[in-house]
Amino acid sequence: MNIQEKLNELEKILIQTNINFEKNVSLKKKTWLKHGGETNFWVQPNCKNQLKTILDFLHSKKMTFEIIGNSSNCYFTENYNPIITITTTKVTDFDIDQNTIRCGCGYNVIKLSKYCIQNGIAGYEGFIGLPGTVGGAAINNSGCYGSIISEVVKSVEFLKKDGTVVTLSNEQLEYEHRSSVIKKHKNGVILSVEFDASKKGNVKLMEEKAEKNKSHRKKHQESTYLNLGSIHSELKWGKRRWDLRYLVFQVFAKIANKIFSNNGRKISNYFLCLLYFKPSIYKNISDKNFNCFVWKSSNITDNDFFSYVNFCKKNTKKAELEIEIKNNQKC
Ligand SMILES: Cc1cc2nc3c(=O)[nH]c(=O)nc-3n(C[C@H](O)[C@H](O)[C@H](O)COP(=O)(O)OP(=O)(O)OC[C@H]3O[C@@H](n4cnc5c(N)ncnc54)[C@H](O)[C@@H]3O)c2cc1C
């Protein structure tokens, strides 16, 4: 069967099983960043069963596909045109018993955080501003403001490429800073996530904590322009321990923050670009954080972004990408 025949069959199955889909869709209209090429099939299952149905079909036909949650950790390159893109944002099955919450992989993390706070379940207050799905967060080991996924995930229900469904425990997920065994190997799809709901907390105190986290995020993180949050999970400046240029920068940044308070960060970001002879990078960096690239307009190209990524790589001891660059269909 050639690819066109397989796609015809895919369309038939989607119609028969009532799964939402659109054909020939620009990823600029669909992704968090409003960036990317075009996908032939944009598929949006409504529940875990629909997701499984479509995955079983694709596996049986050996068809590759792209799977995303809210795409808030993904950079789709301009010329990347995945044939099939599945988004899980409607896979929001939800169920709770005494000590366990079970969510479909597309359940929104902020919603989960709010639910836990309101119901006195501790450990989720930090997730209040995290713009993703539980599946994406479980893969990336997302964390913020004292809450971290690896500390609250009990297990995930995982559909392997051979079509079998297994349960992977927290230990089997081999969590590391902003990574997991699934992020490394891309060998299947998370269908649902089980969370620990056994830790109890005071609702009022947790609400206060969440409010504090929200206002800290608002003040210190980019909110004006489109962005992917932190681009690198680690960004260690200075090639050597005593990197003279970086020491000069640190002194400058301290003085700038004192003198210009609110604008100190912005001025020191510009100074850093000058120090490394690349002032052109500055225009695409958030005033609040050098590790945050901003898409101020639709004219920003892949070249602009990769030139920033290469700049960071070249001038730091370690620049580990936190986001994922999507330019090749792998699943
Ligand atoms: C403004 C902003 C602020 C942010 N702040 C933080 C922060 O404070 N801390 C933090 O850790 N992160 C942060 N992030 C990054 C991001 O929000 C998180 O990593 C989030 O958990 C990603 O969820 P998602 O649903 O958007 O994942 P996506 O970006 O859709 O996917 C991430 C990866 O997982 C894969 N994937 C998604 N769902 C599945 C599934 N069901 N099965 C298999 N693979 C899957 C995708 O293919 C992709 O490779 C921020 C991002 C933004 C834009």
Ligand as a Chemical Component Dictionary entry (heavy atoms), coordinates in Angstrom:
data_LIG
# 
_chem_comp.id                   LIG 
_chem_comp.type                 NON-POLYMER 
_chem_comp.pdbx_formal_charge   0 
_chem_comp.three_letter_code    LIG 
# 
loop_
_chem_comp_atom.comp_id 
_chem_comp_atom.atom_id 
_chem_comp_atom.alt_atom_id 
_chem_comp_atom.type_symbol 
_chem_comp_atom.charge 
_chem_comp_atom.model_Cartn_x 
_chem_comp_atom.model_Cartn_y 
_chem_comp_atom.model_Cartn_z 
_chem_comp_atom.pdbx_ordinal 
LIG C1  C1  C 0 5.525 30.786 28.816 1  
LIG C2  C2  C 0 6.059 29.428 29.174 2  
LIG C3  C3  C 0 6.473 29.183 30.470 3  
LIG C4  C4  C 0 6.972 27.918 30.814 4  
LIG N1  N1  N 0 7.382 27.699 32.099 5  
LIG C5  C5  C 0 7.876 26.495 32.434 6  
LIG C6  C6  C 0 8.318 26.254 33.785 7  
LIG O1  O1  O 0 8.236 27.099 34.651 8  
LIG N2  N2  N 0 8.821 25.020 34.054 9  
LIG C7  C7  C 0 8.910 24.031 33.119 10 
LIG O2  O2  O 0 9.364 22.943 33.434 11 
LIG N3  N3  N 0 8.493 24.247 31.835 12 
LIG C8  C8  C 0 7.989 25.437 31.478 13 
LIG N4  N4  N 0 7.566 25.652 30.194 14 
LIG C9  C9  C 0 7.689 24.579 29.182 15 
LIG C10 C10 C 0 6.398 23.762 28.945 16 
LIG O3  O3  O 0 5.262 24.498 29.257 17 
LIG C11 C11 C 0 6.364 22.490 29.741 18 
LIG O4  O4  O 0 7.456 21.677 29.389 19 
LIG C12 C12 C 0 5.056 21.720 29.525 20 
LIG O5  O5  O 0 4.970 20.709 30.473 21 
LIG C13 C13 C 0 4.948 21.108 28.127 22 
LIG O6  O6  O 0 3.637 20.580 27.965 23 
LIG P1  P1  P 0 2.965 20.538 26.521 24 
LIG O7  O7  O 0 1.682 19.821 26.632 25 
LIG O8  O8  O 0 2.901 21.902 25.947 26 
LIG O9  O9  O 0 4.033 19.647 25.765 27 
LIG P2  P2  P 0 4.397 19.705 24.219 28 
LIG O10 O10 O 0 5.265 20.897 23.986 29 
LIG O11 O11 O 0 3.184 19.583 23.388 30 
LIG O12 O12 O 0 5.254 18.388 24.078 31 
LIG C14 C14 C 0 6.499 18.238 24.714 32 
LIG C15 C15 C 0 7.123 16.922 24.190 33 
LIG O13 O13 O 0 6.363 15.825 24.639 34 
LIG C16 C16 C 0 5.841 15.073 23.532 35 
LIG N5  N5  N 0 4.486 14.681 23.930 36 
LIG C17 C17 C 0 3.466 15.471 24.331 37 
LIG N6  N6  N 0 2.427 14.720 24.748 38 
LIG C18 C18 C 0 2.785 13.430 24.587 39 
LIG C19 C19 C 0 2.164 12.179 24.854 40 
LIG N7  N7  N 0 0.933 12.092 25.358 41 
LIG N8  N8  N 0 2.857 11.042 24.584 42 
LIG C20 C20 C 0 4.096 11.088 24.057 43 
LIG N9  N9  N 0 4.742 12.240 23.795 44 
LIG C21 C21 C 0 4.104 13.402 24.066 45 
LIG C22 C22 C 0 5.888 15.999 22.344 46 
LIG O14 O14 O 0 6.079 15.280 21.143 47 
LIG C23 C23 C 0 7.116 16.834 22.659 48 
LIG O15 O15 O 0 8.262 16.135 22.257 49 
LIG C24 C24 C 0 7.051 26.905 29.834 50 
LIG C25 C25 C 0 6.629 27.160 28.516 51 
LIG C26 C26 C 0 6.124 28.398 28.205 52 
LIG C27 C27 C 0 5.657 28.646 26.800 53 
# 
loop_
_chem_comp_bond.comp_id 
_chem_comp_bond.atom_id_1 
_chem_comp_bond.atom_id_2 
_chem_comp_bond.value_order 
_chem_comp_bond.pdbx_ordinal 
LIG C1  C2  SING 1  
LIG C2  C3  SING 2  
LIG C2  C26 DOUB 3  
LIG C3  C4  DOUB 4  
LIG C4  N1  SING 5  
LIG C4  C24 SING 6  
LIG N1  C5  DOUB 7  
LIG C5  C6  SING 8  
LIG C5  C8  SING 9  
LIG C6  O1  DOUB 10 
LIG C6  N2  SING 11 
LIG N2  C7  SING 12 
LIG C7  O2  DOUB 13 
LIG C7  N3  SING 14 
LIG N3  C8  DOUB 15 
LIG C8  N4  SING 16 
LIG N4  C9  SING 17 
LIG N4  C24 SING 18 
LIG C9  C10 SING 19 
LIG C10 O3  SING 20 
LIG C10 C11 SING 21 
LIG C11 O4  SING 22 
LIG C11 C12 SING 23 
LIG C12 O5  SING 24 
LIG C12 C13 SING 25 
LIG C13 O6  SING 26 
LIG O6  P1  SING 27 
LIG P1  O7  DOUB 28 
LIG P1  O8  SING 29 
LIG P1  O9  SING 30 
LIG O9  P2  SING 31 
LIG P2  O10 DOUB 32 
LIG P2  O11 SING 33 
LIG P2  O12 SING 34 
LIG O12 C14 SING 35 
LIG C14 C15 SING 36 
LIG C15 O13 SING 37 
LIG C15 C23 SING 38 
LIG O13 C16 SING 39 
LIG C16 N5  SING 40 
LIG C16 C22 SING 41 
LIG N5  C17 SING 42 
LIG N5  C21 SING 43 
LIG C17 N6  DOUB 44 
LIG N6  C18 SING 45 
LIG C18 C19 SING 46 
LIG C18 C21 DOUB 47 
LIG C19 N7  SING 48 
LIG C19 N8  DOUB 49 
LIG N8  C20 SING 50 
LIG C20 N9  DOUB 51 
LIG N9  C21 SING 52 
LIG C22 O14 SING 53 
LIG C22 C23 SING 54 
LIG C23 O15 SING 55 
LIG C24 C25 DOUB 56 
LIG C25 C26 SING 57 
LIG C26 C27 SING 58 
# 
